């Protein structure tokens, strides 16, 4: 492990933070215009229109099957809408321009079979033309508590360690918006705290965040909450006014603790 930089970093900043603080005027981070999806056995997402501005920190909530993952995957370009249109900073999802600005943390981590955690970080950083990345990588692994596992294969990790490795990979690269799908699943208390700190820092640096989660305590840390139920929008407003526990319940059922 001595060949890697040691956390925490003594450096005062990075190119990603500088990029996010750019004064350039850009389109909305994400615009959804009547986007809908049907997998053939019924609508997975009814026509959904919304606008997420730069710098917004948004909680996306709803029960399993409410359409959260479908929406996020369409916004990343991994799924094609059945109708409607999504733009990411004015560009089509999945385009090179959109991918350069968007980091996606999926609900199920996937890794290359033969790459260590450190090699995943290096590959991602170099893919995004980061000239210096080693210290940031070490800091991320240290913050997430997996620095000593940097040279191990994440494919052999437990669910929680896989999630931490995926978080590090999502945050190593520069981004102006991050879409996140159930990031707290499998994390221990320290891991959850570290992830919340990373979200807070990304938001402070100017990135837009959309976090789909069942972790209702996170809702209070956002300014805006969007709730889906059975593929339809049921709430979009200030998080302080959102009755989150009721919004994630399946209609007609009680919410369990």
N, C-alpha and C positions, 0 to 999 in steps of 0.2 A: 504493500500500500504506500510505501514511501515515495514512489514515483509520481504520485498524484499530489496536487496542492492540498494544503491543510485548511479546513474551515476553522473559524469563520474568516471571511475575506477582510483584508485590510484595505481593499480598494474602495474608492468612494463612489463608483458608479459604473455603468456599462452602456454599450452601444444601444441595447434594447430600450433601456430607460430613456436615453436621449432621443431615440426615434419616436417614442410615445409622446414625448413632450413637444413634438414639432408644432409649430404655430400654423401649419398649412390648413386651409379650410377644406374639409372633405365632406362627401355626402354622409347621410345617416349610416351608422355602422351596419344596420340590417333593416331592410324593408321587406315585409311580406304582404303581397297583394292578392287576396283571395286564393291563397294556396290551399290545395286540398289533396288528399291521398286516399285511394281505395285499393285494397289488396285483392279484391274480387269477392270477398265474403261480407262486404259491408264497409262503410267509411271508417278509415282509421283516423282521419282528420277532416273535419268539415271546413269549408272555406274560411280561412283565417287571414285577417288583415291587421297588421300592427307595424309599429316603427320603433326601433331601438336606436337611440342616439349614441354618439360617441360619449365615452366616459360613464355611461349608465351602468349601474350594478343591479341586476334583475334576478329575482328568484322565480323559477318556473316550477310550479307544483301541480300535483294531481295524482290520482291513484294509478296503480299499474294498469297499463292499457289505455290511459287517457289521451295519448297522442304526443307526449313530450318527446320521446326518443324519435318518433317519426318526423316531427318538426325539426329537431336538431340535425338529424341525418340529411334531410333535404337542404337545410341551410349550409351544410358542409359540402354538398354536392355528391354525397354517397347514395342518395335516392333521388329519383326524378319525380317531381310533382305530377299528379294526374291532371291538374289544372292550376292556373294562377302562376305567379312569378315571385321569386325571391332575388334580392340583390344584396351583396355584401360590399359595402363601401362603393356602391354603384356598379359593381361587377357581378357577373354570373357566378353562382356557387360552383366550386370546383375548378374555376379558371385559375391560371397562374397568378393573376393579380389578386384574386380573392384569397388564394391559399397562402400568399406571402404575408397577408395581414391577419389571418385567422389561425388560431391554435385550437385543436379539438381534443378534449379528454373524454374518451368513450366510456361507457358503463362496463365494458368487458375488456380489460387490458390484453393486448396482443403484442408479441415480441418476435424478433428473429431468433431462430433456434440456436444459432451458433455465435451470437454476440453477447458479450457481458453487459452489465448495466453501464459501465463506463464507455464501452464501445457504442452502445445505443446513443448515449449523450453526444459523443464525438460525431457520430454519423449525422444526427439531427442538426447539431450546431454547424457542421461544415456544409450541410445541404442548404442552410440558410446564410451561408457566406459570413459566418461569425469568425473574425480574425482571432479574437481571444475569447476563449470559452472555458478553459480549464478551471480557473478559480471559481467561476459561477457554478460550474458543475459540482465542484467539491463543496461549495456552500450549500447548494440544494440538498445534496446527499447528507450532509451534516445536519441540516435543519430537519430533515425527514427521519433521521436516525438510522440511515442505512449506509453511511460512509464506509464502514468496514466490509460491506458486501459489494463494493464497486466492481470487483473483478469476477463476481459470480454471475452465472447465467440466470436471468430473471424467469425463464421458463420453468425453473425448478423451485421457485419461491412459493410460499404460502399465498393465499388470496390477499392478505393484508400487505405483505411485502411486494407482491406484484403491483398492487394499487399505488404504493409509495414510489416504486420505480416508474410507473406510468406518469405519475404527477411530476416527477423530476424531468422526464422527457418532454412533457407538455410545456413546462416553464423554462427549459433551457433556451428555447428559441425566441427570437423577437416576435411580438404580436401586438396588434392594435385591438383585437377582440378575441376573447376566449369563450368557446361554447363547451359546457361541462355537463356530463350526464351521470348522475348519482355518484359523486366522487367520494362520499363518506363511507360507502359500503366496505366493510372489511377492515376499516382503520381503527386502531386503538385510540385512546383519549389523546395521547401525545401526537399521534398522526393527524387527528382532526384539528387540534390546536395549530399544528404547523401549517396545515392546508389553509385554514382560515387566515393565518398571518400572510401567507402567500397571496391569497385573494385580496386582502386589504392592501398589500404593497402594490399589486398590479393595478388595482383601482386608483391608488394614490398616484401612480405613474401615468395615469390617463387612459388605461385600457378599458374597453367595454367588456362586461362580464354577464353571461347568461348561464345560470347554474340551475339545472334541473335536479331537484332533491326531495327526499322524504325527511330530511333533517330540518324539522320545523324551527328549531332554534336559530338556524341560519337566516330565516326569513326576516327576522328583526334587524339583521345586519345590512339589509338592502333597503333602498328607497322605494323600489317598485316591485310588485308581485303580479305575475301572470298565472292564472289557474285554468287548467283544462279539465274537462270531465266528459268521458265517453266521446272524445274527439272534438268537442266544442269548447269555445272560449266561454268561461263563466265568471271570470273576474280579471280586470286589468286596472290596477290603481295603486295608490300608496300602500306600502307594506303595513304601515301603522293602522290601516283600516281593514286589512285582510284578516278574516277569521280563518286562519290557515288550517286548523285542525278539521273544520267542517268542509273546507274546500277540497281537501285530499280524500275525503270519504266518498265511497261509491254511493250514488244517489239512492236514498231509501234505507241505508244501513248506518249503523253507529260506527264511529271511529274508535279503534282500539289503541290503548296506550302502548 
